Amino acid sequence: MMIEKINASSESYFVLLGFSIWPHLEVVLFVVILMFYTMTLIGNLFIIILSYLDSHLYTPMYFFLSNLSFLDVCYTTSAIPQLLVNLWGPEKTISYAGCMIQLYFFLALGTTECVLLVVMSYDRYVAVCRPLHYTVLMHPHFCHLLAVVSGVSGFTNSVLHFSFTFWVPLCGHRQVDHFFCEVPMLLQLSCVDAHANKLTLMVMSSIFVLIPLILILSSYGAIARDVLRMRSTTGLQKVFGTCGAHLTVVSLFYIPVMCIYLQSPSGSSQDQGKFIALFYTVVTPSLNPLIYTLRNKDVRGAVKRLMG
């Protein structure tokens, strides 16, 4: 096959192979993914609107939860509409510019969510272990600063990977064996040795995945130690309700991400990687609102007040 370098002209494009090797599954996947995407939009927008309208939810916990919901809406929207278009019609292409934009925002928003989950675990640590100092330590200005730091960290990390990937000469058939533009898949199309890029991706992924996960587990280790000293059944139920929901969200997000970004190139097949990516791209953001609101008395009370 004649090798050609893909430039950033308007005629350049990629072919997203996605799930085209299972054409009989594309209609089923379209319906299922559309359902999960609709759930994601409705559930997360519900949390954002409710947190804004009800003054009883003007707390650090719901401030960060509304930020997480906003991230999930943007995060899924950066990839899912393109996937639905590719599943519905015969065309599986995406423009070069569209691919780069998708890559940048998907990585930026995903990294921001990694950092924000750490911030949320710190908020739970202060609420349980330092309750008398909670209002001082989690001052609104400090909460806004933590949210900004999360965003800056995510978009800075994305700029680094975007720059490295953008300047790598991509050659060959222009076929990306994935359903969206992701850094590991694009590096496989490189004409040159992309070992340095892959190493950078591994290092930065370790920083923004393993270190946050260690911090989260450390926070909940301290929480568990203090919870075991509690004698109040009501207090235990409240702690397990809020902390358990966050731990569930952390597990659903971090485990699939680690399977993709912290594995060796031969760690899993491409097909397995697609379904793992489908889980943290489609399923997890749709479950977050349910996990946080299903057994949450504050949210149920806010809904009753909103309904009059």
N, C-alpha and C positions, 0 to 999 in steps of 0.2 A: 504494500500500500504506500502510495506516495505521501511523504511526510510534509505537512505544511504548518506553519506557525499561525496560530489564531491571534489576530490583532483585535483592537477595540473598535472596529468600524461598525456602522449600523447594520451591515450585512452578516456580521458574525453571530453565531448562535451555537447553542448546545442542544443535544438530544438527551432528554431525561428518560432513560429506559424504564425507571420505576418498576411497576409490576406488569410490564408488557409481556413477560414470558408466561404469565398466567392470564391470558385474555378473558377466559371464562370467569375470572374472579373480579375483573375490573368494575363491573356493574354493582356487584355486592359490596366491594370496597368503597365505591362512590357513595352508596346509600349509608353505609356504616360511618364513614368519615364525615359526611355531611351532618349526620345526626350528632356525632360527638362535637363537631365544630359549632353547631347551633347551641348545644348545651354549654359549651365554653363561653360563647358570647353572652347568652342569657344569664348564666350563673354569675360570671365575673362582673358584668355590668350591673347586675342586681346588688352585689356587695358594694361596688363603688358608689352607686346612687344611694343606697341605704346608709352607708357610712357618712355620706355628705349631708343627708337630710335629717338624720336623727342625732340630736346633740348628746344623747347618752352614749353614743359610740365615738365621741371625740376623745379617744384614748390612744396611747402609743400603739397598743396591740392592733386596733382597727385601722389606724393610720398606715401601719406597715402591711396589713392585710389588703387594704385597698390598693396600695402600691403593687403588691404581688398580683392582684387581680388585673390591674392595668398592664403589667408586664405580660401576663398570660394571654391577654387579648391581642396585644401587639406581636407577641412571640409566635402565636399560632397563625395570625394573619399574614405574617411574612412568608409562610410556606404553604399553608393549606389551600388557599384559593387557586394557586398555580397547580397544585396536585389535583384538585377537583376538575380543573379544566383539562388536564392531561388524561385523567381517567374517563371523562365524558366523551371526548372526541378523539379522532385518529391522530391529531397533531400532538407530538410529545416535545415540542421545542420550546426553548426559552432564549431570549436574546442575550448577547454577551453582557450588555449593561444591566439587564434585569437579573442575570445570574450573580453578578458582582454585588449588586444592591441587596439581593436576597441573602447572600453569604455574609455581608457586613452586618446587617441588622439582626439576622438570626443568631449569629455568634455574640454580638454585643448584648442583646436582650437575654440570651441564655446565661452568659457570664454574670450579668447584673443580677439575675435571679439567684445564682449560686451565692453571691455576696449577701444579697438581701435575706436569704434564709439563715445566714449566720447572724445577721442583725436581729432577726426575729427570735432566734434562740437566746441571744443576749437579753432581749426584752423579757423573755420568760424567766431567765435566770434571776434578773433583778427583781421581778415581781414575786418570785417564790423565796429567794434567799435573802433579799434586802428589802422587804416590804415597807419598812419605816422610811427608807430613803428613796423609794420608787419615784415619787413626784419630783424629787431633786435631780436624781440621776437621769431620768428619762424626761427631761424638760423638752417642751415642743421644739425649741430652737435646735437642741441637740438631735432630736429625732429627724428633723429636716436635714441636718448636716449628714447624718448617717445615710439617709436616702440618697442624697447627692453624691456621697462618696461611693455608694454602690453603683450608681449610674456611671460615674466617671471611670471607675475601675473596669466596668464591663466594656464601655466604648473605647477605652484606651487599649485594652487587650485585643479588641476586634480590629482596631487600626493596625496593630502590629501584624496580625495574621493576614489581614487584607492586603497590606503592602507587600508582604513576602509572596503571597499567592498571585497578586496582580502582575508582578514582574517576572514570574516564572514562565518561560515559553511553553505553551501548551500545544501539543501536536497530535496529529493522527486523525481519528475518526470523529472526534467531537462528541462521542457518546459517553455520557455520565451514567454509570450503573447505580443510580439512586433516584429518589423521587423529588429531591431538591438539591440545590447547590451547597455542598458541604466541603470544608477544606480537605479532609482526607481523600475524598473521591476525586477532587480536581487535581490534587498532587499526583494521582495515578496517571494523569494524561501528560505529565511533564516530559519534555524532550531531553532534559538534562538531569543530572543526579540531584534529586530533591531531598537527599539525606539530611542536610542542614535544616530544611523547612520542617521535615518530619520530627527531627529532634527538638526544634523550637516548639512545635505543637505539643509534643509530649511534656516538655518542661513546663510550659505555660498552663497546660491542662492539669498537671500535678499541683501547680500553685493555686489555681482557681477551683479545683475539685477536691483534692486530698486535704489541703490545709483547712479550707472551710469545713469539711466533714469532720476533721479532728477537733476543730473549735466547737462545732455543734455537739459532738459526743462528749467533750469535756464539760460543756455547759449542763448537759443533761445528767452527767455523772454527779456534778455538784447538786443539781436539783434532786436527784434520786437519794442522795445522802441526807438532805434536809427533809425530804418527804417521809423517809423511814422514821424520823424522829417525831413526826406529827401524831397527835392522838385524836384529832378531830376527823370524823368520818366525812363530814361535809367538805372540809378543807382538802382532804385527799381526793374526793371525787372531782372537785373543781380543778385541782392541779392536773389530774390524769385527763380531764376533759380537754383542757387547753393545750397541754404539752403533748398529749397523745395524738391530737389532730396534727400538730406541727411535725412530730416525728414521722407520722404516716406520710405526709407530703414530702418530707425530706427523703424518705426511703424510695417513694415512687419516682422522684426526680433524679436522685444521685446514682442509684444502682444502674439504671439503663445508660446514663451518661458515661459512667465509668466503663461499662462494657464496650462502648464505642471509642472513647478517646484515650483510654489507658490500657489498651490491649496491644499486643504485637500485631504486625501486619497479617500474620497467618493465624491470628487468634480465633477468628470465626469466619464463616462464609459471608459473601456479599448478601445473600438472601436473608440470613439471620440478622445481619446488620440493619437491613431495611425494616424488618419488623420490630427490632429493638428501637430504632429511631422513630418509627411510627408510634410506639408506645409513649415516649417522652415528648413527642411533638403533638399528638392528637389526644391520647387518653388521659395522661396526667393533668393537663390544664383543665380538662372538663370535670375531673373528679375533685379538684381542690375546693371549689365552692361547696360541694356536697359534704366534704369531710369537715370543713370549718363551720358549716351552718346547721347540719343535720341534728346535732345534739347540743346546740349552743343556745342557752336560755336568753342571753343578751340579744341575739339576732331575732329570736322568736318574739321577744318583748318589743323590739324595735318595729317589727312587721305589724304587730297588733296596734301599736301607737300610730303607725303610718296609715293603717286602715281605719283609724278613728274609733 
